[in-house]
């Protein structure tokens, strides 16, 4: 479990989504058998995908497309 001080520092650094991914991996029993390297890879993949999705969402909004259903 990550303490409040670490969460505060992560928030200041702008990496709170890393903490969320770590908590997801720690709380999910399917990740117990993974090695440390595999867990780090999963966390990085989760954070990357989250940030990529946010970027796409912002680009769609900024494009001001008339019909977003096709995207």
C-alpha positions in Angstrom: 0.0 0.0 0.0 1.3 3.4 -0.9 1.3 6.0 1.9 -0.2 9.5 1.7 3.2 11.2 1.5 4.1 9.2 -1.6 0.7 10.0 -3.2 1.2 13.7 -2.4 4.7 13.7 -4.0 3.4 11.8 -7.1 0.6 14.4 -7.4 3.1 17.2 -7.3 5.2 15.5 -10.0 2.2 14.9 -12.2 2.4 11.2 -12.1 -0.7 10.3 -10.0 -1.8 8.0 -12.8 1.2 5.8 -12.0 0.0 5.5 -8.5 -3.5 4.5 -9.8 -1.9 1.9 -12.0 0.2 0.5 -9.1 -2.9 0.3 -6.9 -4.7 -1.5 -9.7 -1.9 -4.1 -10.1 -1.6 -4.5 -6.3 -5.4 -5.0 -5.8 -6.0 -7.4 -8.6 -5.2 -11.1 -7.8 -4.5 -12.0 -11.4 -1.2 -10.0 -11.2 0.1 -11.9 -8.1 2.0 -14.5 -10.2 3.8 -11.9 -12.3 7.4 -11.0 -11.8 8.6 -7.5 -10.8 9.6 -6.8 -14.4 6.2 -7.9 -15.7 4.4 -5.8 -13.2 6.4 -2.7 -14.1 5.7 -3.4 -17.8 2.0 -3.6 -17.0 2.0 -0.4 -15.0 3.9 1.5 -17.8 1.5 0.1 -20.4 -1.5 1.2 -18.3 -0.2 4.7 -17.8 0.8 5.0 -21.5 -2.6 3.9 -22.7 -4.4 6.2 -20.3 -2.4 9.2 -21.4 -2.7 8.3 -25.1 -6.5 8.0 -24.7 -6.6 11.4 -23.0 -4.6 12.9 -25.8 -6.9 11.5 -28.4 -9.9 12.8 -26.5 -8.5 16.3 -26.4 -7.6 16.2 -30.1 -11.1 15.2 -31.0 -12.5 18.0 -28.9 -10.1 20.6 -30.3 -10.9 19.4 -33.9 -14.5 20.5 -33.5 -15.8 17.9 -35.9 -19.4 18.0 -36.8 -20.0 14.2 -36.6 -17.9 12.4 -34.0 -19.8 9.1 -34.4 -17.5 8.1 -37.3 -14.4 8.4 -35.2 
